[in-house]
Structures are given as structure tokens and as C-alpha cells.
Amino acid sequence: MLEVLNIVFNGGEVKRMEHNVPESVNVNVNIDKVTLKDPNQALLDFTYSIDYKPKVARLKITGQAYCRDTKENLKKMHAAFKKKKVMPMEYGARVVNMINANAGMNSIFLIRPFNLLPPFMPPMLTTEPSQERTVQKKKKSKKKK
């Protein structure tokens, strides 16, 4: 499985078409190109995009993920990518998740001036007690004979 060494952002673009509240938000991570660098390293060009629907706004961030793995895994992954133009998940799930997390967090800095919602929701905090229940063992009463 690919290990992410570094993620570098190369560009970003935000376009606001309308000032309505979006009905939905679609997030997409696309691996555009895979380049083998060293026997154990690969460079993945990616595009991270957020589409605020219907036609409210869109964001696009491009970048590169520097990764490493075994020579054999990189060859298999590269061959599969060249054939289908899609990152095989058995090799790239970790990378796609890292790109999603990093680009998602950094997208906040790009979308904030446009008054757009972040592509994820933070956990809801409440002041009410937790609904979790703890199971208590009942003490067995010992009957004296």
C-alpha cells in the first residue's frame, strides 16, 4: 500500500456563481497522472474539487502527492492506472484519503472569503449528558444455608 511522504498544492480556483444556499455539496478526489520516480517512489498528480449544487459555486485544487512503496507494488499500480486511468483502491486508498483530508482542511482558507460552507461538518457539541449507558453487573446475593 502506498505511503504518502508529502503533499504539495500547485493551484487553486474558486468561482461563485450565485449567492444561494447550496442544496448539496459534492467532493471529488481525482488522480490525474502517475509518474514513477525512483524504484520505490511515485508522484501522483491530483485534482480535488468541491461542487456546490445547483450551480452555486465550485472549488478546484491541484497538487502532487509524493509516495513510496515496494518496486513490485508500484509497477502493478502504475500498469493498472495506465490501463484504466483510475487509481486502484488496493494501492491508493490511503493516498486518496490523505489528499481528501489535507485538501479539505486547506480548502477552508480558499472558500472563506466567498462565504461558502466547508465541505465537511464538525461534530455537533451539546450540553446535555451523554446518551451512552454503562452496563453494571448485578451482584449475586449469597444465600446462607
N, C-alpha and C positions, 0 to 999 in steps of 0.2 A: 504494500500500500504506500502511495506517495506521502512523503513527509514534506511539509511546507517549511522552507528556510526563510523566505522573505516575500512580502507582497509590496509592490510598488504601483502607485497610481500615476497614470500618464496624462489623463484628461478628464474633464467633467463638463456636463452641459445640463442646464435646467431651462425648461420652457414652460411658462404658464399661459394657457390659452383662455381659461375662464376663471372667474373668482367664485365659483360654486363650491359647495362641499362635495367631495368625490363620493360616489356610491360604492366604489370598490377600489382596492389598491392591488395591483399585480406586480410581483417582484420576480425577476428572471436573472439567472447567472448563466452566461454562455461562454464556453471555452471556444475561442475562435481559431487558435493555432497552437500546435505543439511542436517545439523545436528541441531536439536532443543536443545538449551542450557538451558534456563530458560523458564518459561511460556510465556514471552514476547520477547525472543531473539533467533536468529538463526545464525548459522555460515555457510557461503556458500563458499565452495572450488571452485576456478575458474581457468581457463586457458585462457590467452589472447595470440593470435597468429597472426603473420603477415607473409604472404607468398608472396614473390616477384617472380612473374612468368615471363617467364618459367624457373624454376629451377635456379634462380639467388641466392636467399638467403631465410632464414626463421628465425623468432624470436619466442621464446616461453617464456612467463612469467607466473609463477604460483603464487597463493596467496589465501588469505581468506578475505571475507567481513563479518564484524560483523554488524548485522541488528536487528531492533526491529519492532514489530507490535503488534496488539492485539492477544491474545491467539487463538481466533477463526480463524483469518486470517492465522496465522502461521500453524495451524493444517490443514486447507484446502490446503494451498500452499505445505506443506510437503507431504500430501497424493497425490496431483496431480503430484508432482515431482517423488515420488516413483513409481507411475503408468506408467508415460510416459518417465521419465528420461530427461525431458525438463522443464525449469523454465516457469511457466505460466505467460504470459506477464501482465495480470491484477494485479499480485502481484509484479513482478520483473522488470518491465520496467525501473524504476528509478535506481535500483541497477545495471542493465546491463549498463545503460548509465554512471553511476558513475565509474564503473570498466573500461569501454572503455575510458573515459576521463582521468582518473588517470594513467592507464597503457600506454595509448597512449603518454601522456606527458613524462612519465618516460622512455619510450622505446627509446627516443631520445638519452639518455645517453649511452644506450647499443649499438645502431646501428651506432653511430657517428664514432667510431674507424674503422668500416668496410666500411665507405664511402657510406652508404645507405641512401636513401631518407626517410624523416619522413613519417608516414602513413597518413598524412593529409597535406593539403595545407593551408598556412596562407592566409588571404585576400590580394588581389592584391592592391597595392597602386599606384596611378597615380598622375601626376602633373597637369592634365587637370581639368577644372572646372566640377563640378558635373552635371550630366545629369538630376537631379531632377528639376522639374518645380513646381513653386508655382502658385496656381490659384489666380488670383486677381479679385476681384469683380469690375464690371464696375459701375461707378457712374451714377445714373439715373439723367438725366438733368430735371430740373423742368421748365416746360414752363409757362411763365407768361401769364395769360389770360387777 
